[in-house]
Amino acid sequence: MIKSQSGYLKCGCCAFFLSLVLYSCGQQNKKENSSEYLDGQSLPVIKSFFESVQSGKYEIGLDNLLKNNTNIDLQDSMTLILKKKFNDINESFGKFISYRLLRKKLLDDDLGVYAYFVRYEKKFYRFVFVFYNNGNEVKVYRFAFDDTADIELEEAIKLYVN
């Protein structure tokens, strides 16, 4: 026991409280570091993808993105459909203008979802990248795009108009 001015304090209680505080601080740092790790692995892949698209090498950019995960078969019928639709966007809707992060959601260091607002001359899209950390490495788990963001925006505006 430790003697204080107000009497005796039990070492066990102080040690437990101190351990709890240190554990909480450590968990917070772990979560911050995990998202930094996931971002550190995912964001360069996304940046490289957009750089390829911006330079007109969108087919190569998509292939490189998908090759990030060796479990994705580039000759699979669903992958070929995705590639065809992506080519159609880049050939039909004018020059690629820019991209901007709309939202990022991380589940510790296990899963990261990155949604981007992507502008072309004639239309805008939402591109969604999902990255999965299998414990050994972070890989692209899914890539999708759609042009329904405008519908969601209209619905959101309706909530505020009335």
C-alpha positions as CSV (number, residue, x, y, z in Angstrom):
1,M,0.0,0.0,0.0
2,I,1.0,3.6,-0.7
3,K,0.4,6.3,1.9
4,S,-1.0,9.6,0.7
5,Q,-2.2,12.7,2.6
6,S,-5.8,11.4,2.5
7,G,-4.9,8.0,3.7
8,Y,-3.9,4.8,2.0
9,L,-4.3,4.0,-1.7
10,K,-4.3,0.5,-2.9
11,C,-1.6,-0.1,-5.5
12,G,-3.8,-2.6,-7.3
13,C,-6.5,0.0,-8.0
14,C,-4.0,2.6,-9.2
15,A,-2.2,0.1,-11.4
16,F,-5.5,-1.1,-12.9
17,F,-6.6,2.5,-13.6
18,L,-3.2,3.4,-15.1
19,S,-3.3,0.2,-17.3
20,L,-6.8,1.0,-18.5
21,V,-5.7,4.5,-19.5
22,L,-2.6,3.3,-21.3
23,Y,-4.5,0.6,-23.0
24,S,-7.2,3.1,-24.3
25,C,-4.5,5.4,-25.6
26,G,-2.8,2.4,-27.3
27,Q,-6.0,1.3,-28.9
28,Q,-6.6,4.8,-30.3
29,N,-3.1,5.0,-31.7
30,K,-3.6,1.5,-33.2
31,K,-6.7,2.6,-35.0
32,E,-5.1,5.8,-36.3
33,N,-2.1,3.8,-37.5
34,S,-4.3,1.1,-39.1
35,S,-6.2,3.6,-41.2
36,E,-2.8,5.2,-42.2
37,Y,-1.6,1.7,-43.2
38,L,-4.7,1.0,-45.3
39,D,-4.6,4.5,-46.8
40,G,-0.9,4.0,-47.5
41,Q,-1.6,0.8,-49.4
42,S,-4.8,1.9,-51.2
43,L,-4.4,5.5,-52.2
44,P,-1.3,5.0,-54.4
45,V,-3.2,2.3,-56.3
46,I,-6.1,4.7,-56.8
47,K,-3.8,7.6,-57.7
48,S,-2.0,5.5,-60.3
49,F,-5.4,4.4,-61.8
50,F,-6.5,8.0,-62.2
51,E,-3.2,9.1,-63.6
52,S,-3.6,6.4,-66.3
53,V,-7.1,7.4,-67.1
54,Q,-6.2,11.1,-67.3
55,S,-3.3,10.4,-69.7
56,G,-5.7,8.5,-72.0
57,K,-4.5,5.0,-71.0
58,Y,-7.7,4.0,-69.3
59,E,-7.5,0.4,-70.5
60,I,-4.1,0.0,-69.0
61,G,-5.2,1.8,-65.8
62,L,-8.1,-0.6,-65.3
63,D,-6.0,-3.7,-66.1
64,N,-3.4,-2.5,-63.6
65,L,-6.0,-1.8,-61.0
66,L,-7.6,-5.3,-61.4
67,K,-4.2,-7.0,-61.5
68,N,-3.6,-5.7,-58.0
69,N,-5.6,-8.7,-56.9
70,T,-4.3,-12.0,-58.4
71,N,-7.7,-13.6,-57.7
72,I,-9.4,-11.4,-60.3
73,D,-9.3,-13.1,-63.7
74,L,-9.0,-10.5,-66.5
75,Q,-10.6,-12.9,-69.0
76,D,-13.6,-13.7,-66.8
77,S,-16.9,-12.8,-68.5
78,M,-17.9,-10.3,-65.7
79,T,-14.5,-8.7,-65.8
80,L,-14.8,-8.3,-69.6
81,I,-18.2,-6.7,-69.2
82,L,-16.8,-4.2,-66.7
83,K,-13.9,-3.4,-69.0
84,K,-16.3,-2.9,-71.9
85,K,-18.5,-0.5,-69.9
86,F,-15.5,1.4,-68.7
87,N,-14.1,1.7,-72.2
88,D,-17.6,3.0,-73.3
89,I,-17.4,5.8,-70.7
90,N,-14.0,6.9,-71.8
91,E,-14.9,6.8,-75.5
92,S,-18.4,8.3,-75.3
93,F,-18.4,11.0,-72.7
94,G,-15.5,13.2,-73.7
95,K,-12.3,14.0,-72.0
96,F,-11.6,13.0,-68.4
97,I,-11.5,16.2,-66.4
98,S,-11.0,15.4,-62.7
99,Y,-11.7,13.3,-59.7
100,R,-12.5,14.1,-56.1
101,L,-12.9,12.0,-53.0
102,L,-16.6,11.9,-52.0
103,R,-16.4,9.6,-49.0
104,K,-14.0,7.2,-47.4
105,K,-15.1,4.6,-44.9
106,L,-12.6,2.4,-43.1
107,L,-13.2,-0.6,-41.0
108,D,-10.0,-0.5,-38.8
109,D,-7.3,-1.9,-41.0
110,D,-9.4,-4.7,-42.6
111,L,-11.5,-2.9,-45.2
112,G,-11.5,0.4,-47.0
113,V,-14.2,1.9,-49.2
114,Y,-13.3,4.9,-51.3
115,A,-16.0,6.7,-53.3
116,Y,-14.9,9.3,-55.9
117,F,-16.8,12.0,-57.9
118,V,-15.4,11.7,-61.4
119,R,-15.9,14.4,-64.0
120,Y,-15.9,13.9,-67.8
121,E,-16.8,16.5,-70.3
122,K,-20.4,15.3,-70.9
123,K,-21.2,13.4,-67.7
124,F,-20.1,12.6,-64.2
125,Y,-19.8,9.3,-62.4
126,R,-19.2,7.8,-59.0
127,F,-16.2,5.4,-58.9
128,V,-16.1,3.0,-55.9
129,F,-12.9,1.2,-54.9
130,V,-13.0,-1.4,-52.1
131,F,-9.7,-2.7,-50.6
132,Y,-9.4,-5.7,-48.4
133,N,-6.5,-6.4,-46.0
134,N,-6.2,-10.2,-45.7
135,G,-3.6,-10.0,-43.0
136,N,-0.7,-10.3,-45.5
137,E,-1.4,-7.6,-48.0
138,V,-4.0,-5.1,-49.1
139,K,-5.6,-5.8,-52.4
140,V,-8.4,-4.3,-54.5
141,Y,-11.4,-6.3,-53.6
142,R,-13.9,-4.6,-55.9
143,F,-14.1,-1.7,-58.4
144,A,-17.5,-0.3,-59.6
145,F,-18.8,2.8,-61.2
146,D,-22.2,4.2,-61.8
147,D,-24.0,7.4,-63.0
148,T,-26.7,7.3,-60.4
149,A,-25.1,9.9,-58.1
150,D,-27.3,12.6,-59.7
151,I,-30.5,10.7,-58.7
152,E,-29.2,10.5,-55.1
153,L,-28.4,14.3,-55.2
154,E,-32.0,15.0,-56.4
155,E,-33.4,12.9,-53.6
156,A,-31.2,14.7,-51.1
157,I,-32.3,18.1,-52.4
158,K,-36.0,17.1,-52.1
159,L,-35.5,16.6,-48.4
160,Y,-34.5,20.3,-48.0
161,V,-36.9,21.9,-50.5
162,N,-40.1,21.0,-48.7
